[in-house]
Amino acid sequence: MSKAREVLTPEALSLLQSVARAGSFAAAARALGLVPSAVTYRVRQIEEALDALLFDRSSRQARLTAAGTELLREGERLLAEVDAVANRVRRVATGWESQLTLAVDTVICPATVMELAQAFLEVAPQTRLRLRDEALSGTIECLTSGQADLALGVALEAGTESGIRSRVIGELEFVFAVAPHHPLARLRGPLADDLLQAHRAVAVADSVQRGNGITLGLLAGQDVLTVPTMQAKLEAQLRGLGVGFLPEPLARPHVKAGRLVIKPTQRPARITHVRYAWRDASGLGPGRALAWWLAQLESETTRKALLQRRVGARLP
């Protein structure tokens, strides 16, 4: 009988993943370019080494048993660790990360991010770039949980998490805006909380994966329309579906065009210090890909463009 460590290779774990995804040995064989008997034989080798049945073969489908489910769960973790080791070795050899992931908060200007991404890919085509849409505490959580290397638009402190560094992008002012046909648009003077509470608010959902997340600017008992992004929040408020605070640069062109009305409220002015943060826990310092992005963020012009797009402005 083969020893477990001799058969539990990355190739074997990938084979088991293929069978589980395909739902049958024959379908997996077709996807892998093998004959079905070869797939069946390799799976039986693994089962014999572990002395456990991994797939229920009582029907035409290959369904994972409890043991098979556990093996695949741990196998995915092991494969991820193998990939991570390979990436670290490749980075040491070349200096460039094989993949760089950015968590981009919904307050950040997407056009500026895409300009930066285009410039980066021209310099480092060997690095796969992944952009994640995040919001509120989900942006920093994506970084601290290891799912991203750089976070743009962090509005919350990273706390005492080791290996996380951050710097300020700039200040972002939020204005209370309503559609011109909304009932609040006709009222004079600063709006009190009891008036706001009677009308539906539009809020961006916190993208945090653990816990309940946070909400900003909402009143207890207020009806809420929850949307995934700041752009969706803008669209909802343009249609009068609700009210709320918007980044001033995002609201500005619509205010000038008469599609939004800024209303003063009795609340204090809302100004957020927006930051960028990155992981630096390896002891090797930033790789060349992360270092490229950090170098761009040293530019005041780039930082301003991430928060507001000025007509005619170009990145350095």
C-alpha positions in Angstrom: 0.0 0.0 0.0 1.3 3.5 -0.9 2.0 5.9 1.9 -0.3 8.8 2.2 2.5 11.4 1.7 3.5 9.6 -1.5 0.1 9.9 -3.1 -1.1 13.3 -1.6 0.8 15.3 -4.1 -0.4 18.7 -5.5 -1.2 16.9 -8.8 -3.4 14.3 -6.9 -5.2 17.1 -5.0 -5.9 18.9 -8.2 -7.2 15.7 -9.7 -9.6 15.3 -6.8 -10.8 18.9 -7.2 -11.5 18.2 -10.9 -13.6 15.2 -10.1 -15.6 17.1 -7.5 -16.2 20.0 -9.8 -17.1 17.8 -12.8 -19.4 15.5 -10.8 -18.1 12.3 -12.4 -14.9 10.5 -13.3 -15.8 10.5 -17.0 -16.4 14.3 -17.1 -13.2 15.0 -15.1 -11.3 12.7 -17.5 -12.5 14.7 -20.5 -11.6 18.0 -18.9 -8.1 16.7 -18.1 -7.5 15.0 -21.4 -7.2 11.5 -19.8 -9.1 8.3 -20.2 -11.7 7.6 -17.4 -9.8 4.5 -16.2 -6.7 6.6 -15.5 -8.7 9.0 -13.3 -10.4 6.1 -11.5 -7.1 4.3 -10.9 -5.5 7.5 -9.4 -8.5 8.1 -7.1 -8.4 4.5 -5.9 -4.7 4.9 -5.1 -5.4 7.9 -2.9 -8.3 6.1 -1.2 -6.2 3.0 -0.5 -3.4 5.1 1.0 -5.8 6.9 3.3 -7.9 3.9 3.9 -11.0 6.1 3.3 -13.7 6.3 0.7 -13.6 9.8 -0.9 -16.4 9.5 -3.4 -19.8 7.9 -3.2 -20.1 5.8 -6.4 -23.6 4.5 -5.7 -25.0 6.6 -8.6 -23.8 7.9 -11.9 -22.5 11.0 -10.1 -19.3 11.1 -8.1 -20.4 12.7 -4.8 -17.9 13.6 -2.1 -18.1 11.7 1.1 -17.6 13.4 4.5 -13.9 12.3 4.3 -13.6 13.5 0.8 -15.0 16.9 1.7 -12.5 17.2 4.5 -9.6 16.2 2.3 -10.5 18.8 -0.3 -11.0 21.5 2.2 -7.5 20.9 3.6 -6.2 20.2 0.2 -7.2 23.7 -1.1 -5.4 25.2 1.9 -2.2 23.1 1.1 -2.4 24.1 -2.6 -2.7 27.7 -1.7 0.4 27.4 0.5 2.3 25.7 -2.3 1.3 28.6 -4.6 2.4 31.1 -1.9 5.8 29.4 -1.6 6.3 29.5 -5.3 5.3 33.1 -5.5 7.8 34.0 -2.7 10.6 32.1 -4.5 9.7 33.8 -7.8 9.7 37.2 -6.1 13.1 36.6 -4.5 14.5 35.5 -7.8 13.0 38.4 -9.9 11.9 41.0 -7.4 8.5 41.2 -9.1 5.4 39.6 -7.4 3.5 37.1 -9.6 0.2 38.7 -8.5 -0.7 42.0 -6.7 -4.1 42.6 -5.3 -5.6 46.0 -4.6 -8.6 46.6 -2.4 -10.2 49.8 -3.8 -12.8 51.5 -1.7 -15.9 52.8 -3.3 -15.0 56.5 -2.6 -11.9 56.2 -4.9 -12.1 57.5 -8.5 -12.2 54.4 -10.7 -10.9 56.2 -13.7 -7.7 57.2 -11.9 -7.2 53.6 -10.7 -7.6 52.4 -14.3 -5.1 54.9 -15.5 -2.6 53.7 -12.9 -3.4 50.1 -13.7 -2.7 50.7 -17.4 0.6 52.4 -16.6 1.6 49.5 -14.2 0.8 46.8 -16.7 3.0 48.5 -19.3 5.9 48.4 -16.9 5.2 45.0 -15.3 3.2 42.7 -17.7 4.6 39.6 -15.8 2.6 40.6 -12.6 -1.1 39.7 -12.6 -3.1 42.7 -11.2 -6.3 42.0 -9.3 -8.7 44.8 -8.3 -11.3 44.3 -5.6 -14.3 46.6 -5.0 -14.6 47.2 -1.2 -16.4 49.6 1.1 -16.0 51.0 4.6 -14.4 48.5 7.1 -14.3 45.8 4.3 -11.5 47.8 2.7 -9.1 47.5 5.6 -10.3 44.0 6.5 -9.4 42.8 3.0 -5.8 44.0 3.8 -5.5 42.7 7.3 -6.9 39.3 6.4 -4.2 38.8 3.7 -6.6 39.1 0.7 -5.0 42.2 -0.6 -1.5 43.7 -0.7 -2.6 47.4 -1.0 -5.8 49.2 0.1 -6.9 52.5 -1.5 -9.4 54.6 0.3 -9.2 53.4 3.9 -11.4 55.5 6.1 -10.7 53.5 9.3 -7.6 53.0 11.3 -5.9 49.7 10.8 -5.6 49.4 14.6 -2.6 47.6 16.0 -2.4 44.9 13.3 1.3 44.1 12.8 2.7 44.4 9.3 0.3 47.1 8.2 1.5 50.5 7.3 -0.6 53.5 6.1 -0.4 57.1 4.8 -2.9 59.8 4.1 -4.3 60.3 0.6 -6.1 63.4 1.6 -9.3 64.9 3.0 -12.7 64.1 1.4 -15.7 66.4 2.1 -19.2 64.9 2.1 -22.3 67.0 1.3 -25.9 66.2 1.9 -27.6 66.0 -1.5 -31.1 65.4 -2.7 -32.8 65.3 -6.1 -34.5 68.7 -7.0 -37.9 66.9 -7.0 -37.4 65.4 -3.6 -39.6 66.9 -0.8 -36.5 68.0 1.2 -35.3 70.1 -1.7 -38.1 72.7 -1.1 -37.4 73.2 2.7 -35.4 76.2 3.9 -32.7 76.3 6.6 -30.6 73.6 8.0 -32.4 70.3 8.1 -33.0 68.8 11.6 -32.5 65.1 12.3 -36.3 64.6 12.8 -36.9 65.8 9.2 -34.2 63.6 7.8 -35.5 60.5 9.7 -38.8 60.7 8.0 -37.2 60.2 4.6 -35.5 57.1 3.1 -31.7 57.2 3.2 -29.4 55.6 0.6 -26.4 53.8 2.1 -23.4 51.9 0.7 -23.2 48.4 2.2 -20.1 47.6 4.2 -18.2 44.9 2.3 -16.7 43.4 5.5 -17.0 39.5 5.5 -16.8 39.0 9.2 -19.1 40.8 11.7 -21.9 43.2 11.0 -19.9 46.0 9.5 -20.6 49.7 10.1 -23.0 52.3 8.8 -22.4 56.1 8.6 -24.8 59.0 8.6 -28.0 56.9 9.3 -30.6 57.7 12.0 -32.2 55.2 14.3 -35.5 53.9 12.7 -34.8 55.5 9.3 -35.8 53.6 6.2 -32.7 52.6 4.2 -32.0 51.6 0.6 -28.7 49.7 0.7 -26.6 49.7 -2.5 -23.2 48.1 -3.3 -21.2 51.1 -4.5 -20.9 54.9 -4.2 -21.8 55.2 -7.9 -25.0 53.3 -7.2 -25.8 55.5 -4.3 -25.4 58.6 -6.6 -27.7 57.0 -9.2 -30.3 56.3 -6.5 -30.2 59.8 -5.1 -30.4 61.3 -8.6 -33.7 59.5 -9.0 -35.0 60.7 -5.7 -35.1 57.2 -4.2 -33.5 58.5 -1.1 -31.2 61.0 0.4 -27.7 61.1 2.0 -24.2 62.3 2.1 -22.1 62.1 -1.1 -18.4 62.9 -1.7 -18.4 66.5 -2.9 -16.3 65.8 -6.0 -18.8 63.1 -7.0 -21.8 65.3 -6.5 -20.3 68.5 -7.9 -21.0 68.1 -11.6 -24.6 67.0 -10.9 -25.1 70.0 -8.6 -23.8 72.3 -11.4 -26.2 70.7 -13.9 -29.2 71.1 -11.5 -29.6 67.3 -11.0 -28.8 67.5 -7.3 -29.4 70.1 -4.6 -27.0 70.4 -1.6 -29.0 71.0 1.6 -27.4 72.2 4.9 -28.1 70.1 7.9 -27.8 70.7 11.6 -25.1 68.0 11.7 -21.4 69.0 11.9 -19.5 69.1 8.6 -18.5 65.7 7.5 -14.8 65.5 6.4 -13.1 62.1 6.2 -9.3 61.6 6.2 -8.8 59.0 3.5 -5.7 56.8 3.6 -3.9 54.1 1.7 -2.4 51.1 3.5 -0.2 48.1 2.6 1.1 44.9 4.0 4.7 44.8 4.9 5.1 41.7 7.1 7.5 39.6 5.1 10.6 41.2 6.3 11.8 41.5 2.7 10.3 44.9 2.1 7.9 45.7 -0.7 8.3 43.8 -3.9 8.9 45.7 -7.1 5.2 45.7 -8.0 4.0 47.1 -4.7 6.9 49.5 -4.6 5.8 50.9 -8.0 2.3 51.6 -6.6 3.7 53.2 -3.5 5.9 55.4 -5.6 2.9 56.6 -7.6 1.1 57.4 -4.3 4.0 59.7 -3.3 2.7 62.1 -5.9 0.3 64.8 -4.6 -1.3 65.0 -8.1 -2.0 61.3 -8.1 -3.4 61.4 -4.5 -5.7 64.3 -5.5 -6.9 62.5 -8.6 -7.8 59.4 -6.6 -10.3 61.5 -4.7 -11.5 63.9 -7.4 -11.2 64.1 -11.1 -10.4 67.6 -12.4 -11.2 68.4 -16.0 -8.0 68.3 -18.0 -6.0 66.9 -15.2 -3.5 64.1 -16.1 -1.4 61.9 -13.9 2.3 62.5 -13.8 
